């Protein structure tokens, strides 16, 4: 059995919640608590490696473990991107290009080794490591893209979220009504949900003067965390119910 989540509508809803929470939680650590981008990145990368180790050692899919790694990549991606763009002074456009190059290298190397980028039937540890590295880079890239759209493009937080949302709608239509490779569409959608979450997170946290809803990093993080935990809990009990049903069928 694959240890990774099935790609369903609930997966994408949880992905957007996790990436939006990653934006608000990353900003909470680096800016609100004033730890700084560099130290926040170190702390969150350590959290990522801990959650990833637990996930890799698991023998079957566990939604709590899986989504903790997704959340870790999202929060770490937020502070890493901000460190590159702001502390190192690379800017959003340059930072996005560097991260896109790193993601492309990861996917190319993955494909050369495995001859596939499919994410629906990952069973070996090596392929799962490729998967999580690609997710870390894609979430970091998404943060840079989201900040570029919100700050440098002139679209603002709401405009950036609407643009990415429209692109995600186009990808959804392409999945159902065209013959474009579904693996390609998955990775494009996966990357774009991150800047959607980043711009939506900024929309929630920033002040009214900056075009946001002024919920703040603490309030937004709490709301998103509760929503994500409810969805994870529902997923957990659905899996337990399926296991119980399968056991009853096999025993009869």
C-alpha positions as CSV (number, residue, x, y, z in Angstrom):
1,X,0.0,0.0,0.0
2,X,1.2,3.5,-0.8
3,X,2.0,5.6,2.3
4,X,0.8,8.8,0.6
5,X,-2.5,10.5,0.4
6,X,-4.9,9.7,-2.5
7,X,-5.5,12.6,-4.9
8,X,-9.1,13.5,-4.3
9,X,-11.0,16.8,-3.8
10,X,-10.4,16.6,0.0
11,X,-6.7,16.3,-0.7
12,X,-6.7,19.6,-2.6
13,X,-8.8,21.3,0.1
14,X,-6.4,20.1,2.8
15,X,-3.4,21.1,0.7
16,X,-4.6,24.7,0.3
17,X,-5.4,24.8,4.1
18,X,-1.9,23.5,4.9
19,X,-0.1,25.8,2.6
20,X,-2.1,28.8,3.8
21,X,-1.3,27.8,7.4
22,X,2.3,27.4,6.4
23,X,2.3,31.0,5.2
24,X,0.7,32.5,8.3
25,X,2.7,30.2,10.7
26,X,6.0,31.0,9.0
27,X,5.3,34.7,9.3
28,X,4.3,34.2,12.9
29,X,7.6,32.7,13.7
30,X,9.9,34.9,11.7
31,X,8.2,38.3,12.0
32,X,5.6,38.4,14.8
33,X,7.9,36.5,17.2
34,X,10.8,38.3,15.6
35,X,13.0,35.2,15.4
36,X,14.2,36.2,11.9
37,X,14.1,34.4,8.6
38,X,17.5,32.5,9.0
39,X,16.8,31.1,12.5
40,X,13.2,30.4,11.6
41,X,14.3,28.4,8.6
42,X,16.8,26.4,10.7
43,X,14.1,25.6,13.3
44,X,11.5,24.7,10.7
45,X,13.9,22.6,8.6
46,X,14.7,20.6,11.8
47,X,10.9,20.1,12.2
48,X,10.7,19.0,8.6
49,X,13.4,16.4,9.0
50,X,11.8,15.0,12.2
51,X,8.4,14.7,10.6
52,X,9.9,13.3,7.4
53,X,11.8,10.6,9.4
54,X,8.6,9.6,11.2
55,X,6.8,9.4,7.8
56,X,9.5,7.4,6.1
57,X,9.6,4.9,9.0
58,X,5.9,4.3,8.8
59,X,4.6,1.1,7.2
60,X,1.3,2.5,5.9
61,X,-0.5,5.7,5.2
62,X,-1.3,7.8,8.3
63,X,-3.0,11.1,7.6
64,X,-1.6,12.8,10.7
65,X,2.0,11.9,9.9
66,X,1.5,12.7,6.2
67,X,-0.1,16.2,6.7
68,X,2.4,17.1,9.4
69,X,5.2,16.7,6.7
70,X,3.2,18.8,4.2
71,X,2.7,21.5,6.9
72,X,6.5,21.3,7.7
73,X,7.4,21.8,4.0
74,X,5.0,24.7,3.8
75,X,6.2,26.6,6.9
76,X,9.8,25.9,6.1
77,X,9.2,27.0,2.5
78,X,7.8,30.3,3.7
79,X,10.8,31.3,5.8
80,X,13.4,29.9,3.3
81,X,11.8,31.9,0.5
82,X,11.7,35.1,2.6
83,X,15.3,34.5,3.7
84,X,16.4,34.2,0.0
85,X,14.3,37.1,-1.2
86,X,14.7,39.6,1.6
87,X,17.7,38.8,3.8
88,X,19.9,37.8,0.9
89,X,18.4,40.5,-1.3
90,X,17.8,38.2,-4.3
91,X,14.3,39.5,-4.9
92,X,11.1,37.6,-5.6
93,X,11.7,37.1,-9.3
94,X,15.3,35.8,-8.9
95,X,14.4,33.7,-5.9
96,X,11.5,32.1,-7.9
97,X,13.9,31.3,-10.8
98,X,16.4,29.6,-8.6
99,X,13.8,27.6,-6.8
100,X,12.1,26.6,-10.2
101,X,15.5,25.4,-11.4
102,X,16.0,23.3,-8.2
103,X,12.5,21.8,-8.5
104,X,13.1,21.0,-12.2
105,X,16.4,19.3,-11.4
106,X,14.7,17.2,-8.7
107,X,11.9,16.1,-11.1
108,X,14.4,15.4,-13.9
109,X,16.6,13.3,-11.6
110,X,13.6,11.5,-10.2
111,X,12.4,10.7,-13.7
112,X,15.8,9.5,-14.9
113,X,16.0,7.2,-11.9
114,X,12.5,5.9,-11.8
115,X,11.2,6.5,-15.4
116,X,8.0,8.0,-13.9
117,X,6.8,10.9,-11.8
118,X,3.6,9.3,-10.8
119,X,2.5,10.0,-7.2
120,X,-0.4,7.5,-6.9
121,X,1.6,4.4,-6.3
122,X,4.7,5.3,-4.4
123,X,5.9,2.4,-2.3
124,X,9.8,2.5,-2.1
125,X,11.6,4.8,0.3
126,X,13.8,6.2,-2.5
127,X,10.8,7.4,-4.6
128,X,9.2,8.8,-1.4
129,X,12.3,10.8,-0.7
130,X,12.2,12.2,-4.2
131,X,8.5,13.1,-3.6
132,X,9.2,15.0,-0.4
133,X,12.2,16.9,-1.8
134,X,10.0,18.0,-4.8
135,X,7.3,19.1,-2.4
136,X,9.7,21.1,-0.3
137,X,11.0,22.9,-3.3
138,X,7.6,23.4,-4.8
139,X,6.2,24.9,-1.6
140,X,9.2,27.2,-1.3
141,X,8.8,28.2,-4.9
142,X,5.1,28.8,-4.4
143,X,5.9,31.3,-1.6
144,X,8.2,33.3,-3.8
145,X,5.7,33.3,-6.6
146,X,2.9,34.3,-4.3
147,X,5.0,37.2,-2.9
148,X,6.0,38.3,-6.4
149,X,2.4,38.4,-7.5
150,X,1.2,40.2,-4.4
151,X,4.0,42.7,-4.1
152,X,5.9,43.2,-7.4
153,X,3.3,42.5,-10.0
154,X,0.9,45.2,-8.8
155,X,-2.0,42.7,-8.5
156,X,-2.1,42.8,-4.7
157,X,-3.1,40.0,-2.4
158,X,-6.6,39.6,-3.6
159,X,-5.6,40.0,-7.3
160,X,-2.9,37.4,-6.9
161,X,-5.2,34.9,-5.2
162,X,-7.8,35.4,-8.0
163,X,-5.2,34.9,-10.7
164,X,-3.9,31.7,-9.2
165,X,-7.4,30.5,-8.5
166,X,-8.3,31.1,-12.1
167,X,-5.3,29.1,-13.3
168,X,-6.2,26.2,-10.9
169,X,-9.7,26.2,-12.5
170,X,-8.2,26.0,-15.9
171,X,-6.0,23.0,-14.8
172,X,-9.1,21.3,-13.4
173,X,-11.0,21.7,-16.6
174,X,-7.9,20.4,-18.5
175,X,-7.8,17.3,-16.3
176,X,-11.5,16.4,-17.0
177,X,-11.9,17.6,-20.6
178,X,-8.5,17.2,-22.3
179,X,-5.9,14.4,-22.7
180,X,-3.1,16.4,-21.2
181,X,-0.9,14.2,-19.1
182,X,-2.4,13.9,-15.6
183,X,1.0,13.7,-13.9
184,X,2.0,17.0,-15.5
185,X,-1.2,18.6,-14.4
186,X,-0.8,17.3,-10.9
187,X,2.6,18.9,-10.4
188,X,1.5,22.2,-12.0
189,X,-1.5,22.3,-9.7
190,X,0.6,21.3,-6.7
191,X,3.0,24.2,-7.3
192,X,0.2,26.7,-7.9
193,X,-1.7,25.8,-4.7
194,X,1.3,27.1,-2.8
195,X,1.2,30.7,-4.2
196,X,-2.6,30.6,-3.9
197,X,-2.1,29.7,-0.2
198,X,0.6,32.3,0.2
199,X,-1.5,35.1,-1.3
200,X,-4.6,34.0,0.6
201,X,-2.6,33.8,3.8
202,X,-1.3,37.4,3.2
203,X,-4.9,38.5,2.5
204,X,-5.9,37.1,5.9
205,X,-3.0,38.5,7.9
206,X,-2.1,41.9,6.4
207,X,-3.6,45.1,7.6
208,X,-6.5,46.9,5.8
209,X,-4.1,49.6,4.6
210,X,-2.1,46.9,2.8
211,X,-5.1,45.3,1.2
212,X,-5.6,42.5,3.8
213,X,-8.3,41.4,6.1
214,X,-6.3,42.2,9.3
215,X,-6.8,38.9,11.1
216,X,-3.1,38.8,12.0
217,X,-0.7,35.9,12.0
218,X,-1.9,34.5,15.3
219,X,-5.6,34.6,14.6
220,X,-5.3,33.3,11.0
221,X,-2.9,30.5,12.1
222,X,-5.4,29.3,14.8
223,X,-8.4,29.4,12.4
224,X,-6.5,27.5,9.7
225,X,-5.0,25.0,12.1
226,X,-8.4,24.1,13.5
227,X,-9.8,23.6,10.0
228,X,-6.9,21.4,9.0
229,X,-7.1,19.3,12.2
230,X,-10.8,18.8,11.6
231,X,-10.2,17.6,8.1
232,X,-7.3,15.3,9.2
233,X,-9.5,13.8,11.9
234,X,-12.2,13.1,9.4
235,X,-9.7,11.5,7.1
236,X,-8.3,9.4,10.0
237,X,-11.6,8.0,11.0
238,X,-12.6,7.3,7.4
239,X,-9.4,5.2,7.0
240,X,-10.1,3.3,10.2
241,X,-13.6,2.6,9.0
242,X,-12.3,1.2,5.7
243,X,-9.8,-1.0,7.5
244,X,-12.5,-2.3,9.8
245,X,-14.8,-3.0,6.8
246,X,-12.0,-4.8,4.9
247,X,-11.1,-6.9,8.0
248,X,-14.8,-7.9,8.4
249,X,-15.0,-8.9,4.7
250,X,-11.8,-11.0,4.9
251,X,-13.0,-12.8,8.0
252,X,-16.3,-13.9,6.5
